[in-house]
Amino acid sequence: MIELHYYPSNASFAPHLLLEEMGIPFRLRTVDRANHEHKSAAYLKLNPNGLIPTLVDGDLVLYETAAILMHLADCHPGFAPTPGTAERAQYYKWMVWLTNTLQAMLIHYFYPDRMASDAAEVKARAEAQIAPMLDQLDAELARHGGPWFLGERYTAVDPLAFMLCRWTRMQTRPAKTRPALAAYLQRVFDRPATQRVVATEQLPDPVF
């Protein structure tokens, strides 16, 4: 059985959500981040970066959230466009952009002391750069007018986009202040799988 090593409200949220959407058997394994279990020798054998999540699927041990999502979508059809199509290319683009551009900047926002001694300055600059990224997501949703991020079909992009947008909820202009994004986030939130994950992870209001 697939085992997801997770911690509530961490980057494991997106694969947790996709697994729920897929309706396949899986087991959650809590990594006690509060007590630094993600830096333990046992966990570092699975993920030498000491980060969450890690997916164990038989003999496969996989880390990096976007990689986990794409692996799951490849193994359980229906959550990614057909390979070789223009739609698949757009899927790759947004998966990479979300993790390499938006998520990377969000990490600077949440952990500014890793970058410089003036943490407040780093955090402020990161938030300023995140704002136009959220505008870009809003514009894409408005452009195609579909219910989900790639258009008419819910894909593996949606759990990642929802997770990263909810991470902005404490910022001056969170994702939900943009009209197309606000409606989109509510649609994802209203899905039964999302409600189950929110309940399991005991996420407080506001969820996004």
SULDACOR-V231306 format. One record per residue. N is the residue number from 0. RES is the residue in one small letter. SS is DSSP state (@ for helix, = for strand, . for the rest). OMEGA is omega in degrees with one decimal (NA if undefined). D_FIRST is the distance of its C-alpha to the first C-alpha in whole Angstrom. Layout:
n,res,ss,omega,d_first
N,RES,SS,OMEGA,D_FIRST
N,RES,SS,OMEGA,D_FIRST
//
This chain:
n,res,ss,omega,d_first
0,m,.,176.3,0
1,i,=,177.5,4
2,e,=,177.9,6
3,l,=,175.2,10
4,h,=,-168.7,13
5,y,=,169.6,15
6,y,.,-175.3,19
7,p,.,175.0,21
8,s,.,175.4,23
9,n,.,-178.5,22
10,a,.,174.6,21
11,s,@,-179.1,17
12,f,@,-176.0,19
13,a,@,176.4,19
14,p,@,174.9,15
15,h,@,-180.0,14
16,l,@,-179.8,17
17,l,@,177.4,15
18,l,@,176.9,12
19,e,@,178.9,14
20,e,@,-177.4,16
21,m,@,179.9,14
22,g,.,179.1,13
23,i,.,179.4,9
24,p,.,173.9,7
25,f,=,-179.5,6
26,r,=,173.9,7
27,l,=,175.3,10
28,r,=,-178.0,12
29,t,=,172.8,16
30,v,.,-172.3,18
31,d,.,-178.0,21
32,r,@,-179.1,23
33,a,@,178.0,26
34,n,@,172.1,26
35,h,.,178.6,26
36,e,@,179.7,22
37,h,@,176.3,22
38,k,@,-179.4,24
39,s,.,-179.6,24
40,a,@,-178.7,23
41,a,@,-179.3,20
42,y,@,-179.7,19
43,l,@,174.0,21
44,k,@,177.2,20
45,l,@,-176.3,17
46,n,.,-175.4,19
47,p,.,176.4,22
48,n,.,-179.0,24
49,g,.,-178.6,23
50,l,.,179.7,22
51,i,.,18.5,19
52,p,.,165.5,16
53,t,=,177.8,14
54,l,=,173.5,11
55,v,=,-176.4,8
56,d,=,-173.4,7
57,g,.,178.5,7
58,d,.,-178.5,11
59,l,=,171.9,11
60,v,=,-171.7,13
61,l,=,172.2,14
62,y,=,-169.2,17
63,e,.,-172.7,19
64,t,@,-177.8,19
65,a,@,178.4,20
66,a,@,177.8,19
67,i,@,-179.9,15
68,l,@,-178.3,17
69,m,@,176.4,18
70,h,@,-179.9,15
71,l,@,-179.9,13
72,a,@,177.5,16
73,d,@,-176.7,17
74,c,@,-176.3,14
75,h,.,-171.5,14
76,p,.,177.3,18
77,g,.,-175.5,20
78,f,.,175.2,20
79,a,.,178.0,22
80,p,.,-178.5,25
81,t,.,177.8,26
82,p,.,177.9,26
83,g,.,179.9,30
84,t,.,175.4,31
85,a,@,179.2,33
86,e,@,177.6,31
87,r,@,178.1,28
88,a,@,177.4,30
89,q,@,175.1,31
90,y,@,177.6,27
91,y,@,-177.8,27
92,k,@,-175.7,30
93,w,@,176.0,29
94,m,@,-179.2,26
95,v,@,-179.6,28
96,w,@,-178.7,30
97,l,@,-176.7,28
98,t,@,-175.3,27
99,n,@,-175.2,30
100,t,@,-177.8,32
101,l,@,-177.8,32
102,q,@,179.7,29
103,a,@,178.9,31
104,m,@,175.5,34
105,l,@,177.0,32
106,i,@,175.8,31
107,h,@,179.2,35
108,y,@,-176.4,36
109,f,@,-177.8,33
110,y,.,-174.7,34
111,p,@,-178.5,38
112,d,@,176.7,39
113,r,@,-172.1,37
114,m,.,-175.7,39
115,a,.,179.1,42
116,s,.,178.0,44
117,d,.,-174.4,45
118,a,@,-178.6,42
119,a,@,179.0,44
120,e,@,179.2,45
121,v,@,-178.7,42
122,k,@,180.0,40
123,a,@,179.8,43
124,r,@,178.1,43
125,a,@,179.4,39
126,e,@,178.4,39
127,a,@,179.4,42
128,q,@,178.2,40
129,i,@,-175.8,37
130,a,@,179.1,40
131,p,@,174.9,41
132,m,@,176.2,37
133,l,@,174.8,36
134,d,@,179.8,39
135,q,@,176.8,38
136,l,@,179.8,35
137,d,@,-179.4,37
138,a,@,179.2,39
139,e,@,178.1,37
140,l,@,178.6,36
141,a,@,-177.5,39
142,r,@,-175.3,40
143,h,@,173.7,38
144,g,.,179.4,38
145,g,.,-177.5,34
146,p,.,-175.6,32
147,w,=,-167.4,29
148,f,.,178.6,29
149,l,.,178.7,30
150,g,=,-171.9,32
151,e,.,-174.9,31
152,r,.,173.4,27
153,y,.,-179.0,24
154,t,.,178.3,22
155,a,@,175.4,20
156,v,@,-172.0,24
157,d,@,176.2,24
158,p,@,-179.9,21
159,l,@,179.3,23
160,a,@,179.8,26
161,f,@,-178.9,26
162,m,@,-177.2,25
163,l,@,177.2,27
164,c,@,179.1,30
165,r,@,177.3,29
166,w,.,-179.5,30
167,t,.,-168.4,33
168,r,.,-179.2,34
169,m,.,-179.8,36
170,q,.,-178.8,38
171,t,.,177.1,42
172,r,.,-179.6,41
173,p,.,-177.7,37
174,a,@,-174.3,35
175,k,@,177.0,36
176,t,@,178.9,40
177,r,.,-167.0,40
178,p,@,-178.7,40
179,a,@,177.4,38
180,l,@,-179.7,35
181,a,@,179.8,36
182,a,@,179.0,35
183,y,@,-178.7,32
184,l,@,177.8,30
185,q,@,178.1,31
186,r,@,178.5,30
187,v,@,-178.9,26
188,f,@,-176.1,27
189,d,@,-179.0,28
190,r,.,-178.7,25
191,p,@,179.6,22
192,a,@,178.4,19
193,t,@,179.4,21
194,q,@,178.4,23
195,r,@,-179.8,20
196,v,@,178.2,19
197,v,@,179.4,22
198,a,@,-179.8,22
199,t,@,-178.3,19
200,e,@,177.4,20
201,q,.,-178.7,24
202,l,.,-179.2,25
203,p,.,172.7,29
204,d,.,-6.6,32
205,p,.,-179.6,33
206,v,.,177.6,29
207,f,.,NA,31
//
